[in-house]
């Protein structure tokens, strides 16, 4: 592995045999960190929004997972 810092980037070079699935998870995490680094959102606001999204999704999709009480065969 070789890490190089230029004026505006950090470059990481890895051998081609590196496990790509694990590497993808690392890259996803780094992208997340980059995106959220300047966020002023509070964790409680993020949690509230996530709960609202989940509830909305469940309301729209619950019939796909739970049979109605009318058909008890």
The first five atom37 places (N, CA, C, CB, O) and aatype in JSON, in Angstrom:
{
  "aatype": [20, 20, 20, 20, 20, 20, 20, 20, 20, 20, 20, 20, 20, 20, 20, 20, 20, 20, 20, 20, 20, 20, 20, 20, 20, 20, 20, 20, 20, 20, 20, 20, 20, 20, 20, 20, 20, 20, 20, 20, 20, 20, 20, 20, 20, 20, 20, 20, 20, 20, 20, 20, 20, 20, 20, 20, 20, 20, 20, 20, 20, 20, 20, 20, 20, 20, 20, 20, 20, 20, 20, 20, 20],
  "atom_mask": [
    [1, 1, 1, 1, 1],
    [1, 1, 1, 1, 1],
    [1, 1, 1, 1, 1],
    [1, 1, 1, 1, 1],
    [1, 1, 1, 1, 1],
    [1, 1, 1, 1, 1],
    [1, 1, 1, 1, 1],
    [1, 1, 1, 1, 1],
    [1, 1, 1, 1, 1],
    [1, 1, 1, 1, 1],
    [1, 1, 1, 1, 1],
    [1, 1, 1, 1, 1],
    [1, 1, 1, 1, 1],
    [1, 1, 1, 1, 1],
    [1, 1, 1, 1, 1],
    [1, 1, 1, 1, 1],
    [1, 1, 1, 1, 1],
    [1, 1, 1, 1, 1],
    [1, 1, 1, 1, 1],
    [1, 1, 1, 1, 1],
    [1, 1, 1, 1, 1],
    [1, 1, 1, 1, 1],
    [1, 1, 1, 1, 1],
    [1, 1, 1, 1, 1],
    [1, 1, 1, 1, 1],
    [1, 1, 1, 1, 1],
    [1, 1, 1, 1, 1],
    [1, 1, 1, 1, 1],
    [1, 1, 1, 1, 1],
    [1, 1, 1, 1, 1],
    [1, 1, 1, 1, 1],
    [1, 1, 1, 1, 1],
    [1, 1, 1, 1, 1],
    [1, 1, 1, 1, 1],
    [1, 1, 1, 1, 1],
    [1, 1, 1, 1, 1],
    [1, 1, 1, 1, 1],
    [1, 1, 1, 1, 1],
    [1, 1, 1, 1, 1],
    [1, 1, 1, 1, 1],
    [1, 1, 1, 1, 1],
    [1, 1, 1, 1, 1],
    [1, 1, 1, 1, 1],
    [1, 1, 1, 1, 1],
    [1, 1, 1, 1, 1],
    [1, 1, 1, 1, 1],
    [1, 1, 1, 1, 1],
    [1, 1, 1, 1, 1],
    [1, 1, 1, 1, 1],
    [1, 1, 1, 1, 1],
    [1, 1, 1, 1, 1],
    [1, 1, 1, 1, 1],
    [1, 1, 1, 1, 1],
    [1, 1, 1, 1, 1],
    [1, 1, 1, 1, 1],
    [1, 1, 1, 1, 1],
    [1, 1, 1, 1, 1],
    [1, 1, 1, 1, 1],
    [1, 1, 1, 1, 1],
    [1, 1, 1, 1, 1],
    [1, 1, 1, 1, 1],
    [1, 1, 1, 1, 1],
    [1, 1, 1, 1, 1],
    [1, 1, 1, 1, 1],
    [1, 1, 1, 1, 1],
    [1, 1, 1, 1, 1],
    [1, 1, 1, 1, 1],
    [1, 1, 1, 1, 1],
    [1, 1, 1, 1, 1],
    [1, 1, 1, 1, 1],
    [1, 1, 1, 1, 1],
    [1, 1, 1, 1, 1],
    [1, 1, 1, 1, 1]
  ],
  "atom_positions": [
    [[0.84, -1.16, 0.0], [0.0, 0.0, 0.0], [0.89, 1.23, 0.0], [-0.96, 0.0, 1.21], [1.94, 1.28, 0.64]],
    [[0.42, 2.22, -0.75], [1.15, 3.48, -0.83], [0.16, 4.62, -0.66], [1.92, 3.6, -2.19], [-0.85, 4.68, -1.36]],
    [[0.44, 5.54, 0.28], [-0.42, 6.69, 0.5], [0.36, 7.94, 0.14], [-0.93, 6.75, 1.98], [1.48, 8.15, 0.6]],
    [[-0.25, 8.76, -0.69], [0.39, 9.98, -1.17], [-0.55, 11.16, -0.96], [0.79, 9.85, -2.68], [-1.74, 11.07, -1.28]],
    [[-0.04, 12.24, -0.41], [-0.85, 13.45, -0.23], [-0.36, 14.5, -1.22], [-0.76, 13.99, 1.24], [0.81, 14.87, -1.24]],
    [[-1.29, 14.98, -2.04], [-0.98, 16.07, -2.96], [-1.6, 17.34, -2.38], [-1.52, 15.78, -4.42], [-2.11, 17.32, -1.26]],
    [[-1.56, 18.41, -3.11], [-2.09, 19.67, -2.61], [-3.59, 19.58, -2.3], [-1.84, 20.78, -3.63], [-4.06, 20.19, -1.33]],
    [[-4.33, 18.85, -3.1], [-5.79, 18.8, -2.91], [-6.37, 17.41, -2.77], [-6.45, 19.48, -4.04], [-7.59, 17.26, -2.72]],
    [[-5.54, 16.36, -2.7], [-6.05, 14.99, -2.61], [-5.13, 14.11, -1.78], [-6.22, 14.39, -4.01], [-3.96, 14.4, -1.58]],
    [[-5.73, 13.02, -1.31], [-4.95, 11.93, -0.72], [-5.15, 10.74, -1.64], [-5.39, 11.61, 0.79], [-6.29, 10.35, -1.92]],
    [[-4.09, 10.17, -2.11], [-4.16, 9.05, -3.06], [-3.67, 7.79, -2.36], [-3.31, 9.35, -4.35], [-2.58, 7.75, -1.8]],
    [[-4.51, 6.76, -2.4], [-4.17, 5.48, -1.79], [-4.06, 4.45, -2.9], [-5.22, 5.05, -0.71], [-5.02, 4.25, -3.66]],
    [[-2.92, 3.8, -3.01], [-2.73, 2.76, -4.02], [-2.64, 1.41, -3.3], [-1.44, 3.03, -4.88], [-1.87, 1.23, -2.35]],
    [[-3.45, 0.47, -3.79], [-3.49, -0.86, -3.19], [-3.19, -1.91, -4.25], [-4.86, -1.12, -2.54], [-3.44, -1.68, -5.44]],
    [[-2.66, -3.05, -3.84], [-2.44, -4.13, -4.8], [-3.77, -4.65, -5.33], [-1.63, -5.27, -4.15], [-4.79, -4.56, -4.64]],
    [[-3.77, -5.19, -6.52], [-5.01, -5.63, -7.17], [-5.67, -6.81, -6.48], [-4.73, -6.0, -8.6], [-6.85, -7.08, -6.73]],
    [[-4.97, -7.51, -5.61], [-5.55, -8.68, -4.95], [-6.34, -8.3, -3.69], [-4.46, -9.66, -4.59], [-6.87, -9.19, -3.02]],
    [[-6.44, -7.04, -3.36], [-7.17, -6.62, -2.17], [-8.65, -6.99, -2.34], [-7.01, -5.09, -1.91], [-9.22, -6.79, -3.41]],
    [[-9.26, -7.52, -1.29], [-10.65, -7.95, -1.26], [-11.55, -6.76, -1.57], [-11.01, -8.58, 0.11], [-11.64, -5.82, -0.77]],
    [[-12.23, -6.8, -2.72], [-12.96, -5.62, -3.18], [-14.24, -5.35, -2.39], [-13.31, -5.79, -4.62], [-14.63, -4.19, -2.27]],
    [[-14.89, -6.37, -1.85], [-16.11, -6.12, -1.08], [-15.79, -5.31, 0.18], [-16.8, -7.45, -0.7], [-16.5, -4.35, 0.49]],
    [[-14.77, -5.69, 0.88], [-14.36, -4.94, 2.06], [-13.88, -3.55, 1.69], [-13.26, -5.68, 2.81], [-14.14, -2.58, 2.4]],
    [[-13.18, -3.45, 0.59], [-12.71, -2.16, 0.11], [-13.89, -1.26, -0.24], [-11.79, -2.35, -1.12], [-13.86, -0.06, 0.04]],
    [[-14.94, -1.81, -0.85], [-16.12, -1.02, -1.19], [-16.8, -0.48, 0.07], [-17.11, -1.86, -2.0], [-17.25, 0.66, 0.08]],
    [[-16.86, -1.3, 1.12], [-17.44, -0.83, 2.38], [-16.63, 0.33, 2.95], [-17.52, -1.97, 3.41], [-17.19, 1.29, 3.48]],
    [[-15.31, 0.23, 2.85], [-14.45, 1.31, 3.32], [-14.68, 2.58, 2.5], [-12.97, 0.88, 3.25], [-14.78, 3.67, 3.07]],
    [[-14.75, 2.44, 1.2], [-14.99, 3.6, 0.33], [-16.35, 4.22, 0.63], [-14.91, 3.18, -1.16], [-16.47, 5.44, 0.68]],
    [[-17.38, 3.39, 0.83], [-18.71, 3.9, 1.18], [-18.64, 4.72, 2.48], [-19.72, 2.73, 1.32], [-19.25, 5.78, 2.58]],
    [[-17.91, 4.21, 3.46], [-17.77, 4.92, 4.73], [-17.05, 6.25, 4.52], [-17.0, 4.05, 5.74], [-17.45, 7.27, 5.09]],
    [[-16.0, 6.25, 3.73], [-15.26, 7.5, 3.48], [-16.13, 8.51, 2.74], [-13.98, 7.21, 2.67], [-16.05, 9.71, 3.03]],
    [[-16.94, 8.05, 1.81], [-17.87, 8.95, 1.12], [-18.86, 9.54, 2.11], [-18.61, 8.2, -0.02], [-19.14, 10.74, 2.09]],
    [[-19.4, 8.69, 2.99], [-20.31, 9.15, 4.03], [-19.65, 10.23, 4.89], [-20.77, 7.98, 4.91], [-20.25, 11.27, 5.15]],
    [[-18.43, 9.98, 5.32], [-17.71, 10.95, 6.16], [-17.5, 12.26, 5.41], [-16.35, 10.37, 6.6], [-17.63, 13.34, 6.0]],
    [[-17.18, 12.18, 4.13], [-16.98, 13.39, 3.33], [-18.28, 14.18, 3.2], [-16.44, 13.03, 1.93], [-18.29, 15.4, 3.37]],
    [[-19.37, 13.49, 2.92], [-20.67, 14.14, 2.73], [-21.15, 14.8, 4.03], [-21.7, 13.13, 2.24], [-21.68, 15.91, 4.0]],
    [[-20.97, 14.12, 5.14], [-21.5, 14.61, 6.41], [-20.55, 15.53, 7.17], [-21.87, 13.46, 7.27], [-20.92, 16.06, 8.22]],
    [[-19.35, 15.71, 6.68], [-18.34, 16.47, 7.43], [-18.76, 17.92, 7.69], [-17.03, 16.45, 6.69], [-18.35, 18.5, 8.7]],
    [[-19.54, 18.49, 6.81], [-19.94, 19.89, 6.99], [-21.39, 20.03, 7.41], [-19.71, 20.66, 5.7], [-21.94, 21.14, 7.44]],
    [[-22.01, 18.93, 7.74], [-23.42, 18.95, 8.14], [-23.57, 19.6, 9.51], [-24.0, 17.53, 8.16], [-22.75, 19.39, 10.41]],
    [[-24.62, 20.38, 9.65], [-24.93, 20.99, 10.94], [-26.13, 20.31, 11.59], [-25.2, 22.5, 10.77], [-26.63, 20.77, 12.61]],
    [[-26.57, 19.21, 11.0], [-27.72, 18.48, 11.54], [-27.34, 17.84, 12.86], [-28.22, 17.41, 10.53], [-26.23, 17.34, 13.04]],
    [[-28.29, 17.86, 13.78], [-28.1, 17.18, 15.07], [-28.51, 15.73, 14.9], [-28.93, 17.88, 16.2], [-29.38, 15.41, 14.09]],
    [[-27.89, 14.84, 15.66], [-28.22, 13.42, 15.58], [-29.69, 13.19, 15.89], [-27.34, 12.61, 16.53], [-30.32, 12.33, 15.28]],
    [[-30.24, 13.94, 16.83], [-31.65, 13.76, 17.18], [-32.55, 14.11, 15.99], [-32.02, 14.63, 18.4], [-33.59, 13.47, 15.8]],
    [[-32.18, 15.12, 15.2], [-32.95, 15.47, 14.0], [-32.87, 14.37, 12.95], [-32.46, 16.79, 13.42], [-33.86, 14.05, 12.3]],
    [[-31.68, 13.81, 12.79], [-31.49, 12.72, 11.84], [-32.31, 11.51, 12.26], [-29.99, 12.36, 11.71], [-32.95, 10.87, 11.43]],
    [[-32.28, 11.19, 13.54], [-33.05, 10.05, 14.06], [-34.55, 10.26, 13.84], [-32.75, 9.84, 15.55], [-35.26, 9.33, 13.45]],
    [[-35.03, 11.47, 14.1], [-36.45, 11.77, 13.92], [-36.85, 11.62, 12.45], [-36.77, 13.2, 14.41], [-37.88, 11.03, 12.14]],
    [[-36.02, 12.14, 11.55], [-36.3, 12.04, 10.12], [-36.31, 10.58, 9.67], [-35.26, 12.83, 9.31], [-37.19, 10.17, 8.92]],
    [[-35.34, 9.8, 10.15], [-35.28, 8.38, 9.78], [-36.53, 7.65, 10.26], [-34.02, 7.72, 10.37], [-37.06, 6.8, 9.54]],
    [[-36.99, 7.95, 11.45], [-38.2, 7.32, 11.98], [-39.41, 7.67, 11.12], [-38.44, 7.73, 13.44], [-40.24, 6.81, 10.83]],
    [[-39.52, 8.94, 10.72], [-40.64, 9.37, 9.88], [-40.62, 8.66, 8.52], [-40.59, 10.89, 9.67], [-41.66, 8.25, 8.02]],
    [[-39.45, 8.53, 7.94], [-39.32, 7.85, 6.64], [-39.72, 6.39, 6.77], [-37.88, 7.97, 6.09], [-40.45, 5.87, 5.92]],
    [[-39.25, 5.72, 7.82], [-39.59, 4.3, 8.03], [-41.08, 4.11, 8.23], [-38.83, 3.75, 9.23], [-41.67, 3.19, 7.66]],
    [[-41.7, 4.98, 9.03], [-43.14, 4.87, 9.27], [-43.92, 5.09, 7.99], [-43.58, 5.88, 10.34], [-44.89, 4.39, 7.73]],
    [[-43.51, 6.06, 7.2], [-44.19, 6.34, 5.93], [-44.06, 5.14, 4.99], [-43.6, 7.61, 5.26], [-45.04, 4.74, 4.35]],
    [[-42.86, 4.57, 4.91], [-42.65, 3.41, 4.04], [-43.52, 2.26, 4.51], [-41.14, 2.99, 4.03], [-44.17, 1.6, 3.69]],
    [[-43.55, 2.01, 5.82], [-44.3, 0.88, 6.35], [-45.8, 1.06, 6.08], [-44.04, 0.73, 7.86], [-46.49, 0.11, 5.72]],
    [[-46.3, 2.29, 6.25], [-47.71, 2.56, 5.98], [-48.07, 2.23, 4.53], [-48.05, 4.03, 6.28], [-49.13, 1.67, 4.26]],
    [[-47.18, 2.57, 3.62], [-47.43, 2.33, 2.19], [-47.23, 0.87, 1.79], [-46.53, 3.21, 1.36], [-47.81, 0.43, 0.79]],
    [[-46.43, 0.12, 2.53], [-46.04, -1.23, 2.09], [-46.48, -2.37, 3.0], [-44.58, -1.28, 1.95], [-46.22, -3.52, 2.67]],
    [[-47.13, -2.1, 4.11], [-47.45, -3.18, 5.07], [-48.31, -4.28, 4.46], [-48.18, -2.59, 6.28], [-48.17, -5.44, 4.83]],
    [[-49.19, -3.92, 3.52], [-50.05, -4.93, 2.9], [-49.27, -5.95, 2.09], [-51.08, -4.27, 2.02], [-49.77, -7.05, 1.83]],
    [[-48.08, -5.62, 1.68], [-47.24, -6.57, 0.96], [-46.71, -7.67, 1.87], [-46.07, -5.85, 0.29], [-46.32, -8.74, 1.4]],
    [[-46.69, -7.42, 3.19], [-46.07, -8.34, 4.14], [-47.05, -8.98, 5.11], [-45.03, -7.62, 4.91], [-46.77, -10.05, 5.65]],
    [[-48.17, -8.34, 5.32], [-49.15, -8.85, 6.29], [-50.48, -9.08, 5.56], [-49.34, -7.85, 7.49], [-51.02, -8.18, 4.93]],
    [[-50.99, -10.31, 5.66], [-52.28, -10.63, 5.06], [-53.38, -9.95, 5.85], [-52.51, -12.16, 4.99], [-53.27, -9.76, 7.06]],
    [[-54.44, -9.59, 5.16], [-55.59, -9.0, 5.86], [-56.28, -10.07, 6.7], [-56.6, -8.36, 4.85], [-56.12, -11.26, 6.43]],
    [[-57.05, -9.66, 7.69], [-57.74, -10.58, 8.59], [-58.88, -11.32, 7.93], [-58.25, -9.85, 9.77], [-59.41, -12.28, 8.5]],
    [[-59.28, -10.92, 6.74], [-60.42, -11.53, 6.06], [-60.12, -12.94, 5.57], [-60.84, -10.68, 4.89], [-61.03, -13.77, 5.52]],
    [[-58.9, -13.22, 5.22], [-58.53, -14.53, 4.67], [-57.72, -15.3, 5.7], [-57.73, -14.39, 3.33], [-56.49, -15.2, 5.71]],
    [[-58.37, -16.05, 6.55], [-57.69, -16.8, 7.6], [-57.59, -18.28, 7.26], [-58.41, -16.64, 8.93], [-57.85, -19.12, 8.11]],
    [[-57.21, -18.6, 6.04], [-57.14, -20.0, 5.64], [-55.86, -20.66, 6.08], [-57.28, -20.12, 4.16], [-55.66, -21.85, 5.82]]
  ]
}
